[in-house]
Amino acid sequence: MTHVLQGIWAEDGAAVAAADIPKAVTAGRLVYADGAAQVFAGDGKTTYTERGGDSAGEWYVDDQGWFCSFWPPSYRACYALRWIVEDTRIVGLRFTGLNDGVTFDGRYE
């Protein structure tokens, strides 16, 4: 994780404020429990890497302050984001799907 998150105070499980979502997702490469990884760029692009293959998508913060992603040609999903904090240090993000309630964790590499 980079210095991007310095100055953000967070508790484990606390919601990521809409204003902090861009910093949170672009702070570093996120690695998921299944070994997949994802990088979010400041220009709204994202690359998801799984089993050596990459897929390109887009991300944004919607009008209600939710984190959303779009994967062409038609997959769109929005998530509530929560901080993962260990020993007062932000170590990752928890994504919870607004439509399906599925939760997955990404840890900064």
MOPAC internal coordinates of N, CA, C and O (Angstrom, degrees):
PM7 1SCF
backbone

  N    0.0000 0     0.00 0     0.00 0    0    0    0
  C    1.4487 1     0.00 0     0.00 0    1    0    0
  C    1.5237 1   108.72 1     0.00 0    2    1    0
  O    1.2310 1   121.01 1   -32.31 1    3    2    1
  N    1.2975 1   115.68 1   147.69 1    3    2    1
  C    1.4519 1   120.26 1  -178.59 1    5    3    2
  C    1.5197 1   111.27 1   -95.52 1    6    5    3
  O    1.2310 1   121.27 1     1.15 1    7    6    5
  N    1.2959 1   115.18 1  -178.85 1    7    6    5
  C    1.4559 1   122.39 1   179.34 1    9    7    6
  C    1.5327 1   112.44 1   -72.97 1   10    9    7
  O    1.2310 1   119.71 1   177.98 1   11   10    9
  N    1.3104 1   118.15 1    -2.02 1   11   10    9
  C    1.4696 1   122.87 1  -176.49 1   13   11   10
  C    1.5307 1   112.25 1   -54.62 1   14   13   11
  O    1.2310 1   120.25 1   146.74 1   15   14   13
  N    1.3276 1   117.13 1   -33.26 1   15   14   13
  C    1.4662 1   120.18 1  -175.80 1   17   15   14
  C    1.5240 1   113.70 1   -89.91 1   18   17   15
  O    1.2310 1   120.01 1  -179.77 1   19   18   17
  N    1.3233 1   117.59 1     0.23 1   19   18   17
  C    1.4635 1   119.57 1   177.16 1   21   19   18
  C    1.5239 1   108.31 1   -60.01 1   22   21   19
  O    1.2310 1   121.14 1   -42.97 1   23   22   21
  N    1.2963 1   115.42 1   137.03 1   23   22   21
  C    1.4564 1   119.98 1   179.67 1   25   23   22
  C    1.5180 1   112.98 1    94.37 1   26   25   23
  O    1.2310 1   119.86 1   168.56 1   27   26   25
  N    1.3285 1   117.87 1   -11.44 1   27   26   25
  C    1.4624 1   120.61 1   175.32 1   29   27   26
  C    1.5124 1   107.23 1   -94.71 1   30   29   27
  O    1.2310 1   120.93 1   -57.99 1   31   30   29
  N    1.3093 1   115.83 1   122.01 1   31   30   29
  C    1.4543 1   120.72 1   177.40 1   33   31   30
  C    1.5198 1   106.83 1   -99.68 1   34   33   31
  O    1.2310 1   120.10 1   -52.51 1   35   34   33
  N    1.3055 1   117.41 1   127.49 1   35   34   33
  C    1.4584 1   120.83 1  -177.41 1   37   35   34
  C    1.5172 1   110.63 1  -140.04 1   38   37   35
  O    1.2310 1   121.29 1   -31.40 1   39   38   37
  N    1.3182 1   115.13 1   148.60 1   39   38   37
  C    1.4550 1   122.06 1   172.36 1   41   39   38
  C    1.5156 1   107.91 1  -104.85 1   42   41   39
  O    1.2310 1   120.62 1   -29.91 1   43   42   41
  N    1.3227 1   116.42 1   150.09 1   43   42   41
  C    1.4548 1   120.49 1   178.08 1   45   43   42
  C    1.5283 1   109.87 1   -57.71 1   46   45   43
  O    1.2310 1   120.86 1   -51.96 1   47   46   45
  N    1.3196 1   115.96 1   128.04 1   47   46   45
  C    1.4597 1   121.22 1   178.30 1   49   47   46
  C    1.5118 1   114.84 1    86.99 1   50   49   47
  O    1.2310 1   119.76 1   174.03 1   51   50   49
  N    1.3231 1   118.07 1    -5.97 1   51   50   49
  C    1.4610 1   120.75 1   179.87 1   53   51   50
  C    1.5315 1   109.90 1   -73.20 1   54   53   51
  O    1.2310 1   121.23 1   -33.75 1   55   54   53
  N    1.3188 1   115.25 1   146.25 1   55   54   53
  C    1.4601 1   120.55 1   178.33 1   57   55   54
  C    1.5277 1   110.35 1   -64.89 1   58   57   55
  O    1.2310 1   120.83 1   -38.84 1   59   58   57
  N    1.3200 1   116.01 1   141.16 1   59   58   57
  C    1.4606 1   121.30 1   173.72 1   61   59   58
  C    1.5292 1   106.78 1   -79.81 1   62   61   59
  O    1.2310 1   120.20 1   -57.76 1   63   62   61
  N    1.3163 1   117.23 1   122.24 1   63   62   61
  C    1.4718 1   121.22 1   178.90 1   65   63   62
  C    1.5256 1   109.06 1   -62.00 1   66   65   63
  O    1.2310 1   120.78 1   -35.74 1   67   66   65
  N    1.3216 1   116.11 1   144.26 1   67   66   65
  C    1.4707 1   121.18 1  -178.73 1   69   67   66
  C    1.5255 1   111.49 1   -52.01 1   70   69   67
  O    1.2310 1   120.07 1   139.91 1   71   70   69
  N    1.3222 1   117.47 1   -40.09 1   71   70   69
  C    1.4657 1   121.32 1  -179.12 1   73   71   70
  C    1.5288 1   112.25 1   -66.16 1   74   73   71
  O    1.2310 1   120.22 1   156.58 1   75   74   73
  N    1.3404 1   117.19 1   -23.42 1   75   74   73
  C    1.4573 1   121.25 1  -178.71 1   77   75   74
  C    1.5247 1   113.49 1   -94.73 1   78   77   75
  O    1.2310 1   119.58 1   171.67 1   79   78   77
  N    1.3349 1   118.41 1    -8.33 1   79   78   77
  C    1.4643 1   120.78 1  -177.69 1   81   79   78
  C    1.5260 1   112.23 1   -57.53 1   82   81   79
  O    1.2310 1   118.86 1   131.82 1   83   82   81
  N    1.3395 1   119.78 1   -48.18 1   83   82   81
  C    1.4761 1   117.73 1   179.47 1   85   83   82
  C    1.5300 1   113.15 1   -56.98 1   86   85   83
  O    1.2310 1   120.01 1   139.01 1   87   86   85
  N    1.3290 1   117.60 1   -40.99 1   87   86   85
  C    1.4680 1   120.59 1   177.67 1   89   87   86
  C    1.5248 1   110.41 1   -65.99 1   90   89   87
  O    1.2310 1   120.86 1   137.57 1   91   90   89
  N    1.3286 1   115.96 1   -42.43 1   91   90   89
  C    1.4614 1   120.66 1  -176.13 1   93   91   90
  C    1.5249 1   111.83 1   -62.85 1   94   93   91
  O    1.2310 1   119.96 1   134.12 1   95   94   93
  N    1.3156 1   117.68 1   -45.88 1   95   94   93
  C    1.4663 1   118.82 1  -175.56 1   97   95   94
  C    1.5218 1   113.08 1   -79.11 1   98   97   95
  O    1.2310 1   119.78 1   154.65 1   99   98   97
  N    1.3213 1   118.02 1   -25.35 1   99   98   97
  C    1.4681 1   119.77 1  -179.01 1  101   99   98
  C    1.5294 1   113.04 1   -95.74 1  102  101   99
  O    1.2310 1   119.91 1  -177.47 1  103  102  101
  N    1.3420 1   117.78 1     2.53 1  103  102  101
  C    1.4667 1   121.55 1  -175.68 1  105  103  102
  C    1.5255 1   113.30 1   -66.71 1  106  105  103
  O    1.2310 1   119.76 1   157.76 1  107  106  105
  N    1.3015 1   118.07 1   -22.24 1  107  106  105
  C    1.4588 1   120.77 1  -179.89 1  109  107  106
  C    1.5033 1   111.30 1   173.94 1  110  109  107
  O    1.2310 1   121.18 1    -9.74 1  111  110  109
  N    1.2960 1   115.35 1   170.26 1  111  110  109
  C    1.4667 1   121.62 1   178.62 1  113  111  110
  C    1.5199 1   108.49 1   -66.10 1  114  113  111
  O    1.2310 1   120.52 1   -46.25 1  115  114  113
  N    1.3294 1   116.62 1   133.75 1  115  114  113
  C    1.4527 1   121.51 1   178.44 1  117  115  114
  C    1.5229 1   109.32 1  -102.39 1  118  117  115
  O    1.2310 1   120.84 1   -45.70 1  119  118  117
  N    1.3200 1   116.00 1   134.30 1  119  118  117
  C    1.4564 1   122.00 1   177.60 1  121  119  118
  C    1.5262 1   107.65 1  -115.22 1  122  121  119
  O    1.2310 1   121.12 1   -47.30 1  123  122  121
  N    1.3379 1   115.47 1   132.70 1  123  122  121
  C    1.4578 1   121.80 1  -177.43 1  125  123  122
  C    1.5290 1   110.77 1  -100.05 1  126  125  123
  O    1.2310 1   120.37 1   -15.16 1  127  126  125
  N    1.3217 1   116.90 1   164.84 1  127  126  125
  C    1.4631 1   122.65 1  -175.42 1  129  127  126
  C    1.5243 1   112.73 1   -57.57 1  130  129  127
  O    1.2310 1   119.78 1   148.99 1  131  130  129
  N    1.3127 1   118.02 1   -31.01 1  131  130  129
  C    1.4642 1   120.92 1  -178.70 1  133  131  130
  C    1.5292 1   113.10 1   -83.75 1  134  133  131
  O    1.2310 1   120.30 1  -175.93 1  135  134  133
  N    1.3396 1   117.03 1     4.07 1  135  134  133
  C    1.4532 1   121.45 1   179.12 1  137  135  134
  C    1.5092 1   114.89 1    92.56 1  138  137  135
  O    1.2310 1   119.99 1   169.51 1  139  138  137
  N    1.3170 1   117.63 1   -10.49 1  139  138  137
  C    1.4578 1   120.90 1   175.89 1  141  139  138
  C    1.5221 1   108.77 1   -67.94 1  142  141  139
  O    1.2310 1   120.77 1   -21.48 1  143  142  141
  N    1.3257 1   116.13 1   158.52 1  143  142  141
  C    1.4609 1   121.08 1  -179.79 1  145  143  142
  C    1.5200 1   109.21 1  -138.27 1  146  145  143
  O    1.2310 1   121.04 1   -21.66 1  147  146  145
  N    1.3150 1   115.63 1   158.34 1  147  146  145
  C    1.4628 1   120.56 1  -178.67 1  149  147  146
  C    1.5140 1   110.37 1  -146.71 1  150  149  147
  O    1.2310 1   121.86 1   -40.09 1  151  150  149
  N    1.3200 1   114.04 1   139.91 1  151  150  149
  C    1.4603 1   121.72 1   176.32 1  153  151  150
  C    1.5209 1   107.53 1  -121.18 1  154  153  151
  O    1.2310 1   120.87 1   -49.11 1  155  154  153
  N    1.3283 1   115.93 1   130.89 1  155  154  153
  C    1.4593 1   122.43 1   176.81 1  157  155  154
  C    1.5226 1   107.64 1  -110.45 1  158  157  155
  O    1.2310 1   120.23 1   -54.16 1  159  158  157
  N    1.3130 1   117.16 1   125.84 1  159  158  157
  C    1.4643 1   121.89 1   179.87 1  161  159  158
  C    1.5296 1   109.45 1   -96.39 1  162  161  159
  O    1.2310 1   121.09 1   -24.12 1  163  162  161
  N    1.3157 1   115.52 1   155.88 1  163  162  161
  C    1.4572 1   121.47 1  -179.07 1  165  163  162
  C    1.5179 1   114.11 1   -64.31 1  166  165  163
  O    1.2310 1   120.07 1   161.49 1  167  166  165
  N    1.3330 1   117.47 1   -18.51 1  167  166  165
  C    1.4655 1   121.08 1  -179.45 1  169  167  166
  C    1.5275 1   113.22 1   -87.55 1  170  169  167
  O    1.2310 1   120.11 1  -173.07 1  171  170  169
  N    1.3434 1   117.40 1     6.93 1  171  170  169
  C    1.4579 1   120.84 1   178.15 1  173  171  170
  C    1.5187 1   114.22 1    91.40 1  174  173  171
  O    1.2310 1   119.70 1  -173.81 1  175  174  173
  N    1.2990 1   118.17 1     6.19 1  175  174  173
  C    1.4700 1   121.80 1   176.98 1  177  175  174
  C    1.5252 1   108.89 1   -94.65 1  178  177  175
  O    1.2310 1   120.84 1   -27.40 1  179  178  177
  N    1.3309 1   116.00 1   152.60 1  179  178  177
  C    1.4553 1   120.80 1   175.54 1  181  179  178
  C    1.5175 1   109.52 1  -142.35 1  182  181  179
  O    1.2310 1   120.87 1   -31.36 1  183  182  181
  N    1.3165 1   115.94 1   148.64 1  183  182  181
  C    1.4606 1   122.02 1   175.74 1  185  183  182
  C    1.5197 1   108.19 1  -126.82 1  186  185  183
  O    1.2310 1   121.19 1   -54.82 1  187  186  185
  N    1.3231 1   115.33 1   125.18 1  187  186  185
  C    1.4598 1   123.22 1   178.87 1  189  187  186
  C    1.5192 1   106.95 1  -106.88 1  190  189  187
  O    1.2310 1   120.44 1   -52.76 1  191  190  189
  N    1.3296 1   116.76 1   127.24 1  191  190  189
  C    1.4589 1   121.33 1  -178.02 1  193  191  190
  C    1.5204 1   109.12 1  -117.29 1  194  193  191
  O    1.2310 1   121.69 1   -54.89 1  195  194  193
  N    1.3352 1   114.36 1   125.11 1  195  194  193
  C    1.4594 1   120.56 1  -179.45 1  197  195  194
  C    1.5198 1   108.42 1  -142.59 1  198  197  195
  O    1.2310 1   120.83 1   -53.07 1  199  198  197
  N    1.3339 1   116.02 1   126.93 1  199  198  197
  C    1.4678 1   122.39 1   179.50 1  201  199  198
  C    1.5259 1   112.45 1    51.23 1  202  201  199
  O    1.2310 1   120.83 1  -139.95 1  203  202  201
  N    1.3274 1   116.02 1    40.05 1  203  202  201
  C    1.4553 1   121.07 1   177.08 1  205  203  202
  C    1.5084 1   115.68 1    82.05 1  206  205  203
  O    1.2310 1   119.98 1   175.04 1  207  206  205
  N    1.3265 1   117.64 1    -4.96 1  207  206  205
  C    1.4627 1   120.75 1   179.45 1  209  207  206
  C    1.5179 1   110.87 1  -106.34 1  210  209  207
  O    1.2310 1   120.97 1   -37.28 1  211  210  209
  N    1.3158 1   115.74 1   142.72 1  211  210  209
  C    1.4665 1   121.58 1   179.60 1  213  211  210
  C    1.5184 1   110.87 1  -107.38 1  214  213  211
  O    1.2310 1   121.24 1   -34.73 1  215  214  213
  N    1.3268 1   115.23 1   145.27 1  215  214  213
  C    1.4644 1   120.20 1   169.27 1  217  215  214
  C    1.5279 1   107.27 1  -130.96 1  218  217  215
  O    1.2310 1   121.64 1   -39.30 1  219  218  217
  N    1.3185 1   114.47 1   140.70 1  219  218  217
  C    1.4690 1   120.83 1  -176.22 1  221  219  218
  C    1.5121 1   110.21 1  -103.71 1  222  221  219
  O    1.2310 1   121.04 1   -41.67 1  223  222  221
  N    1.3228 1   115.62 1   138.33 1  223  222  221
  C    1.4510 1   122.00 1   178.01 1  225  223  222
  C    1.5123 1   110.39 1  -144.33 1  226  225  223
  O    1.2310 1   121.46 1    12.99 1  227  226  225
  N    1.3139 1   114.80 1  -167.01 1  227  226  225
  C    1.4581 1   121.94 1   179.46 1  229  227  226
  C    1.5208 1   108.85 1  -133.99 1  230  229  227
  O    1.2310 1   120.84 1   -25.40 1  231  230  229
  N    1.3145 1   115.99 1   154.60 1  231  230  229
  C    1.4606 1   120.56 1   176.02 1  233  231  230
  C    1.5261 1   109.13 1  -134.64 1  234  233  231
  O    1.2310 1   121.21 1   -22.88 1  235  234  233
  N    1.3404 1   115.28 1   157.12 1  235  234  233
  C    1.4529 1   120.78 1   178.56 1  237  235  234
  C    1.5229 1   109.41 1  -163.85 1  238  237  235
  O    1.2310 1   120.76 1   -13.38 1  239  238  237
  N    1.3079 1   116.15 1   166.62 1  239  238  237
  C    1.4568 1   122.74 1   173.19 1  241  239  238
  C    1.5255 1   105.99 1  -105.16 1  242  241  239
  O    1.2310 1   120.17 1   -57.59 1  243  242  241
  N    1.3362 1   117.29 1   122.41 1  243  242  241
  C    1.4636 1   119.47 1  -176.01 1  245  243  242
  C    1.5369 1   111.72 1   -79.14 1  246  245  243
  O    1.2310 1   120.82 1    -0.72 1  247  246  245
  N    1.3154 1   116.04 1   179.28 1  247  246  245
  C    1.4668 1   122.09 1  -176.44 1  249  247  246
  C    1.5244 1   113.69 1   -62.81 1  250  249  247
  O    1.2310 1   120.28 1   158.62 1  251  250  249
  N    1.3249 1   117.08 1   -21.38 1  251  250  249
  C    1.4610 1   120.13 1   179.19 1  253  251  250
  C    1.5310 1   112.54 1   -96.84 1  254  253  251
  O    1.2310 1   120.36 1  -176.08 1  255  254  253
  N    1.3336 1   116.92 1     3.92 1  255  254  253
  C    1.4469 1   120.85 1   176.71 1  257  255  254
  C    1.5171 1   115.15 1    87.27 1  258  257  255
  O    1.2310 1   119.96 1  -163.56 1  259  258  257
  N    1.3281 1   117.68 1    16.44 1  259  258  257
  C    1.4569 1   121.24 1   177.42 1  261  259  258
  C    1.5199 1   109.91 1   -92.01 1  262  261  259
  O    1.2310 1   120.70 1   -30.34 1  263  262  261
  N    1.3202 1   116.27 1   149.66 1  263  262  261
  C    1.4540 1   122.14 1   172.97 1  265  263  262
  C    1.5295 1   107.57 1   -81.35 1  266  265  263
  O    1.2310 1   120.13 1   -50.75 1  267  266  265
  N    1.3283 1   117.35 1   129.25 1  267  266  265
  C    1.4588 1   121.42 1  -179.37 1  269  267  266
  C    1.5146 1   110.46 1  -130.58 1  270  269  267
  O    1.2310 1   121.09 1   -27.07 1  271  270  269
  N    1.3230 1   115.53 1   152.93 1  271  270  269
  C    1.4599 1   120.33 1   176.02 1  273  271  270
  C    1.5225 1   109.04 1  -132.93 1  274  273  271
  O    1.2310 1   121.70 1   -26.95 1  275  274  273
  N    1.3242 1   114.34 1   153.05 1  275  274  273
  C    1.4574 1   121.94 1   179.86 1  277  275  274
  C    1.5162 1   107.85 1  -131.19 1  278  277  275
  O    1.2310 1   121.10 1   -50.96 1  279  278  277
  N    1.3261 1   115.51 1   129.04 1  279  278  277
  C    1.4662 1   122.08 1   178.24 1  281  279  278
  C    1.5235 1   107.33 1  -122.06 1  282  281  279
  O    1.2310 1   120.60 1   -69.65 1  283  282  281
  N    1.3266 1   116.46 1   110.35 1  283  282  281
  C    1.4661 1   120.03 1  -178.73 1  285  283  282
  C    1.5299 1   110.92 1   -57.38 1  286  285  283
  O    1.2310 1   120.08 1   -34.61 1  287  286  285
  N    1.3166 1   117.44 1   145.39 1  287  286  285
  C    1.4596 1   123.83 1    10.81 1  289  287  286
  C    1.5275 1   114.54 1   -90.86 1  290  289  287
  O    1.2310 1   119.15 1   161.58 1  291  290  289
  N    1.3572 1   119.23 1   -18.42 1  291  290  289
  C    1.4621 1   116.19 1  -172.09 1  293  291  290
  C    1.5221 1   116.32 1  -147.05 1  294  293  291
  O    1.2310 1   118.73 1  -179.23 1  295  294  293
  N    1.3250 1   120.03 1     0.77 1  295  294  293
  C    1.4582 1   120.03 1  -176.18 1  297  295  294
  C    1.5268 1   110.95 1   -82.60 1  298  297  295
  O    1.2310 1   121.04 1   -56.59 1  299  298  297
  N    1.3130 1   115.62 1   123.41 1  299  298  297
  C    1.4575 1   121.81 1   178.30 1  301  299  298
  C    1.5312 1   107.61 1  -133.24 1  302  301  299
  O    1.2310 1   120.45 1   -43.99 1  303  302  301
  N    1.3351 1   116.75 1   136.01 1  303  302  301
  C    1.4605 1   120.95 1   178.67 1  305  303  302
  C    1.5256 1   109.15 1  -146.33 1  306  305  303
  O    1.2310 1   120.97 1   -31.76 1  307  306  305
  N    1.3195 1   115.75 1   148.24 1  307  306  305
  C    1.4644 1   121.09 1   177.54 1  309  307  306
  C    1.5229 1   108.89 1  -122.17 1  310  309  307
  O    1.2310 1   121.39 1   -29.51 1  311  310  309
  N    1.3238 1   114.94 1   150.49 1  311  310  309
  C    1.4550 1   121.30 1  -172.79 1  313  311  310
  C    1.5216 1   111.46 1  -137.44 1  314  313  311
  O    1.2310 1   121.34 1   -30.98 1  315  314  313
  N    1.3259 1   115.04 1   149.02 1  315  314  313
  C    1.4588 1   121.69 1   165.19 1  317  315  314
  C    1.5249 1   105.25 1   -85.73 1  318  317  315
  O    1.2310 1   120.17 1   -44.38 1  319  318  317
  N    1.3220 1   117.28 1   135.62 1  319  318  317
  C    1.4659 1   121.44 1   178.96 1  321  319  318
  C    1.5145 1   109.82 1  -110.06 1  322  321  319
  O    1.2310 1   121.15 1   -43.92 1  323  322  321
  N    1.3304 1   115.40 1   136.08 1  323  322  321
  C    1.4614 1   121.89 1   176.31 1  325  323  322
  C    1.5246 1   108.38 1  -130.08 1  326  325  323
  O    1.2310 1   121.76 1   -31.61 1  327  326  325
  N    1.3188 1   114.24 1   148.39 1  327  326  325
  C    1.4560 1   120.26 1   179.51 1  329  327  326
  C    1.5224 1   110.82 1   -75.33 1  330  329  327
  O    1.2310 1   120.77 1   -34.90 1  331  330  329
  N    1.3178 1   116.14 1   145.10 1  331  330  329
  C    1.4681 1   122.42 1   166.77 1  333  331  330
  C    1.5270 1   105.11 1  -108.95 1  334  333  331
  O    1.2310 1   121.02 1   -62.99 1  335  334  333
  N    1.3260 1   115.65 1   117.01 1  335  334  333
  C    1.4618 1   121.55 1  -175.47 1  337  335  334
  C    1.5235 1   108.72 1  -124.81 1  338  337  335
  O    1.2310 1   120.96 1   -47.94 1  339  338  337
  N    1.3342 1   115.77 1   132.06 1  339  338  337
  C    1.4637 1   121.98 1   175.58 1  341  339  338
  C    1.5214 1   108.46 1  -129.37 1  342  341  339
  O    1.2310 1   120.61 1   -51.87 1  343  342  341
  N    1.3134 1   116.43 1   128.13 1  343  342  341
  C    1.4702 1   121.59 1   179.79 1  345  343  342
  C    1.5283 1   111.42 1    51.34 1  346  345  343
  O    1.2310 1   120.32 1  -133.80 1  347  346  345
  N    1.2979 1   116.99 1    46.20 1  347  346  345
  C    1.4687 1   126.62 1   178.78 1  349  347  346
  C    1.5313 1   113.93 1    66.85 1  350  349  347
  O    1.2310 1   119.81 1  -170.77 1  351  350  349
  N    1.3333 1   117.97 1     9.23 1  351  350  349
  C    1.4621 1   121.38 1  -179.17 1  353  351  350
  C    1.5250 1   109.88 1  -112.21 1  354  353  351
  O    1.2310 1   120.54 1   -48.29 1  355  354  353
  N    1.3254 1   116.58 1   131.71 1  355  354  353
  C    1.4662 1   121.14 1   177.31 1  357  355  354
  C    1.5234 1   107.66 1   -71.79 1  358  357  355
  O    1.2310 1   120.62 1   -58.03 1  359  358  357
  N    1.3446 1   116.42 1   121.97 1  359  358  357
  C    1.4632 1   120.37 1  -176.92 1  361  359  358
  C    1.5233 1   113.00 1  -117.89 1  362  361  359
  O    1.2310 1   120.33 1   171.99 1  363  362  361
  N    1.3400 1   116.97 1    -8.01 1  363  362  361
  C    1.4542 1   118.02 1  -179.52 1  365  363  362
  C    1.5089 1   113.11 1   177.27 1  366  365  363
  O    1.2310 1   122.07 1     9.60 1  367  366  365
  N    1.3319 1   113.64 1  -170.40 1  367  366  365
  C    1.4590 1   121.90 1  -178.18 1  369  367  366
  C    1.5274 1   110.14 1  -132.20 1  370  369  367
  O    1.2310 1   120.97 1   -37.50 1  371  370  369
  N    1.3137 1   115.76 1   142.50 1  371  370  369
  C    1.4664 1   122.23 1   174.14 1  373  371  370
  C    1.5286 1   107.47 1  -107.32 1  374  373  371
  O    1.2310 1   120.93 1   -54.52 1  375  374  373
  N    1.3066 1   115.82 1   125.48 1  375  374  373
  C    1.4580 1   123.08 1  -179.86 1  377  375  374
  C    1.5264 1   108.39 1  -105.03 1  378  377  375
  O    1.2310 1   120.02 1   -50.43 1  379  378  377
  N    1.3286 1   117.57 1   129.57 1  379  378  377
  C    1.4528 1   121.45 1   175.64 1  381  379  378
  C    1.5163 1   108.19 1  -125.68 1  382  381  379
  O    1.2310 1   120.67 1   -61.65 1  383  382  381
  N    1.3279 1   116.32 1   118.35 1  383  382  381
  C    1.4578 1   121.87 1  -178.14 1  385  383  382
  C    1.5168 1   111.63 1   -62.88 1  386  385  383
  O    1.2310 1   120.41 1   -49.03 1  387  386  385
  N    1.3180 1   116.82 1   130.97 1  387  386  385
  C    1.4615 1   120.67 1  -179.18 1  389  387  386
  C    1.5236 1   111.63 1   -71.40 1  390  389  387
  O    1.2310 1   119.93 1   150.25 1  391  390  389
  N    1.3163 1   117.75 1   -29.75 1  391  390  389
  C    1.4700 1   120.62 1  -178.20 1  393  391  390
  C    1.5197 1   112.85 1   -87.97 1  394  393  391
  O    1.2310 1   120.20 1   143.43 1  395  394  393
  N    1.3367 1   117.22 1   -36.57 1  395  394  393
  C    1.4637 1   119.21 1  -173.36 1  397  395  394
  C    1.5289 1   114.32 1  -115.59 1  398  397  395
  O    1.2310 1   119.61 1   170.98 1  399  398  397
  N    1.3226 1   118.34 1    -9.02 1  399  398  397
  C    1.4619 1   121.56 1   179.24 1  401  399  398
  C    1.5170 1   114.95 1    72.10 1  402  401  399
  O    1.2310 1   120.28 1  -176.69 1  403  402  401
  N    1.3389 1   117.06 1     3.31 1  403  402  401
  C    1.4587 1   120.35 1   178.93 1  405  403  402
  C    1.5335 1   109.39 1   -67.03 1  406  405  403
  O    1.2310 1   120.89 1   -45.46 1  407  406  405
  N    1.3321 1   115.91 1   134.54 1  407  406  405
  C    1.4531 1   121.85 1  -177.77 1  409  407  406
  C    1.5225 1   109.96 1  -116.74 1  410  409  407
  O    1.2310 1   120.86 1   -41.89 1  411  410  409
  N    1.3212 1   115.96 1   138.11 1  411  410  409
  C    1.4529 1   120.92 1   173.32 1  413  411  410
  C    1.5168 1   109.06 1  -146.13 1  414  413  411
  O    1.2310 1   121.34 1   -30.42 1  415  414  413
  N    1.3185 1   115.04 1   149.58 1  415  414  413
  C    1.4637 1   121.91 1  -176.33 1  417  415  414
  C    1.5211 1   110.61 1  -107.31 1  418  417  415
  O    1.2310 1   121.41 1   -40.25 1  419  418  417
  N    1.3234 1   114.90 1   139.75 1  419  418  417
  C    1.4600 1   121.65 1   171.89 1  421  419  418
  C    1.5179 1   107.30 1  -119.73 1  422  421  419
  O    1.2310 1   121.07 1   -49.81 1  423  422  421
  N    1.3228 1   115.56 1   130.19 1  423  422  421
  C    1.4690 1   120.41 1   179.46 1  425  423  422
  C    1.5241 1   108.87 1  -109.78 1  426  425  423
  O    1.2310 1   121.45 1   -43.01 1  427  426  425
  N    1.3233 1   114.82 1   136.99 1  427  426  425
  C    1.4628 1   119.67 1   178.28 1  429  427  426
  C    1.5221 1   109.11 1   -64.30 1  430  429  427
  O    1.2310 1   121.37 1   -44.08 1  431  430  429
  N    1.3040 1   114.99 1   135.92 1  431  430  429
  C    1.4560 1   120.09 1   178.86 1  433  431  430
  C    1.5077 1   110.07 1   -87.36 1  434  433  431
  O    1.2310 1   120.10 1   180.00 1  435  434  433

